[in-house]
Amino acid sequence: MPNVYDFDKTVVYPDGGITFFYFCMKRHFLKLLPCLPRLFPPFVHFRMQAKRGLPAKGEFYGFLRHLPDWREEVRLFWETRAGELLKPWYLEQLRPDDIIISCSGEFLLRPLCDQLGVRLIGTKVNPETGKVEGYSCYGAEKVRRLREEYGDIQIDDFYSDSHADDPLAKLAKRAWFVRGDERMPWPGLPANEHAELGNKP
């Protein structure tokens, strides 16, 4: 059975999407400055629609249209930042059958996941327009996407930093709540489900 992981603040320390935006701002400040006033409403819409389980039609990633080459920016981002952003404990236990399932855009996480050799499910974003296609991969939508991709797959260990992932945690043999580098048994689940391992080292 595979292990399944959330991404932002679980496998990496910060929110990957926001960190990528700051990375692009630093490199292309003058090009992105005019679009800043238009980014806040789509960001709020993206978060609200995700929490409500509704299609997110905003353009939070609309700044991609103003970059000379968004693919090159994604490549450089992970080439220069992956070493400091990835949590060492994840790299130590990484397995080729891992599944990362995230609200972040697949276009952003795909190069890193391919490099790590793990599988990915994320929010589908059209990088040419910045628009989210369909639903944000958040909360119960993660369970639906997992079933859509892999059927009635069984989860060994699940890791996340957010109670929004309670639906996935309940499906796992063991679920771990992540705070920085600390991993603890998922609050609210029967303690005996973690008795064989206790707290993760």
Secondary structure, DSSP 8 states (H G I E B T S, - for coil): ---EE--TTTTBSS-HHHHHHHHHHHHSHHHHGGGHHHHHHHHHHHHHHHHHT-B----TTGGGGGSS-HHHHHHHHHHHHHHHHB-HHHHHH--TT-EEEEEEEHHHHHHHHHHHT-EEEEE-EETTTTEE-SB-S-THHHHHHHHHHHSS--EEEEEES-GGGHHHHTTEEEEEEEETTEEEE-TTS-GGGGTTT-S--
